[in-house]
Amino acid sequence: MENEDDLIKIRKNDLLFKLIDTMTFTIEEEFKDIDRKDIETFSDIYSLIKNSIKTEINFNFPELKDKNPVSADALFQMLMKNLYEFEFTKKEMSEISKKK
């Protein structure tokens, strides 16, 4: 029998994979051509990711509400690297995450 910590880990993974799948599709559909210097667009994407994390947790993963299951920064960085081969410095990430 799995203990509560194991179940939380499984749910965190479920959340992460759901977010990766959903955000990949959404970003590919909504943000086809992105200029590397367009901080405003990246800020919009970052906000979308952050809001999606909150929404998924509230509606589908309430048991993870106080567990810090997914980092918006890490998810954003991973998606931008995989979809567009873009990487960001700490300074750029600070600008992107504070824009909205």
C-alpha positions as CSV (number, residue, x, y, z in Angstrom):
1,M,0.0,0.0,0.0
2,E,1.3,3.4,-0.9
3,N,1.6,6.0,1.8
4,E,0.4,9.6,1.5
5,D,3.8,11.0,0.4
6,D,3.9,8.6,-2.5
7,L,0.4,9.5,-3.5
8,I,1.3,13.2,-3.4
9,K,4.4,12.5,-5.6
10,I,2.2,10.7,-8.1
11,R,-0.3,13.6,-8.2
12,K,2.5,16.1,-8.6
13,N,3.7,14.1,-11.6
14,D,0.1,13.9,-13.0
15,L,-0.2,17.7,-12.6
16,L,3.1,18.4,-14.3
17,F,2.4,16.2,-17.3
18,K,-1.1,17.6,-17.7
19,L,0.3,21.2,-17.6
20,I,3.1,20.3,-20.1
21,D,0.6,18.8,-22.5
22,T,-1.9,21.6,-22.2
23,M,0.6,24.4,-22.3
24,T,2.5,23.0,-25.2
25,F,-0.7,22.8,-27.3
26,T,-1.9,26.3,-26.2
27,I,1.4,28.0,-26.8
28,E,1.9,26.3,-30.2
29,E,-1.6,27.5,-31.2
30,E,-1.7,30.9,-29.7
31,F,1.9,32.1,-30.1
32,K,3.2,30.8,-33.4
33,D,5.9,33.4,-34.2
34,I,7.6,34.9,-31.2
35,D,10.3,37.5,-31.4
36,R,13.1,36.7,-28.9
37,K,13.1,40.3,-27.8
38,D,9.3,40.5,-27.2
39,I,9.3,40.5,-23.4
40,E,5.6,41.4,-23.4
41,T,4.6,38.2,-25.2
42,F,6.8,36.2,-22.9
43,S,5.2,37.8,-20.0
44,D,1.8,36.9,-21.4
45,I,2.9,33.3,-21.7
46,Y,4.3,33.3,-18.2
47,S,1.0,34.6,-16.8
48,L,-0.9,32.0,-18.8
49,I,1.3,29.3,-17.3
50,K,1.0,30.7,-13.7
51,N,-2.8,31.0,-14.0
52,S,-3.1,27.5,-15.5
53,I,-1.2,26.0,-12.6
54,K,-3.5,27.7,-10.1
55,T,-6.6,26.6,-12.0
56,E,-5.5,23.0,-12.4
57,I,-4.7,22.8,-8.7
58,N,-8.0,24.4,-7.6
59,F,-10.2,22.3,-9.8
60,N,-8.4,19.0,-10.4
61,F,-5.6,18.7,-7.8
62,P,-6.9,20.3,-4.6
63,E,-4.8,18.0,-2.4
64,L,-1.7,19.8,-3.8
65,K,-2.9,23.3,-2.9
66,D,-0.3,23.9,-0.2
67,K,2.4,21.6,-1.6
68,N,4.2,23.9,-4.1
69,P,3.9,21.2,-6.8
70,V,5.1,23.0,-9.9
71,S,7.4,26.0,-10.5
72,A,6.0,28.5,-13.1
73,D,9.5,29.6,-13.8
74,A,10.8,26.1,-14.4
75,L,7.8,25.2,-16.6
76,F,8.1,28.4,-18.6
77,Q,11.8,27.8,-19.1
78,M,11.4,24.2,-20.2
79,L,8.6,25.0,-22.6
80,M,10.5,27.9,-24.2
81,K,13.6,25.8,-24.6
82,N,11.7,22.8,-26.1
83,L,9.3,24.8,-28.4
84,Y,11.6,27.7,-29.5
85,E,15.1,26.9,-28.3
86,F,15.0,30.1,-26.2
87,E,16.8,30.4,-22.9
88,F,16.6,33.3,-20.5
89,T,18.9,34.8,-18.0
90,K,17.9,35.5,-14.4
91,K,17.5,39.2,-15.3
92,E,15.2,38.4,-18.2
93,M,13.2,36.0,-16.1
94,S,12.8,38.6,-13.5
95,E,11.4,41.1,-16.1
96,I,9.1,38.4,-17.6
97,S,7.7,37.3,-14.3
98,K,7.1,40.8,-12.9
99,K,5.6,42.3,-16.0
100,K,1.9,41.5,-15.2
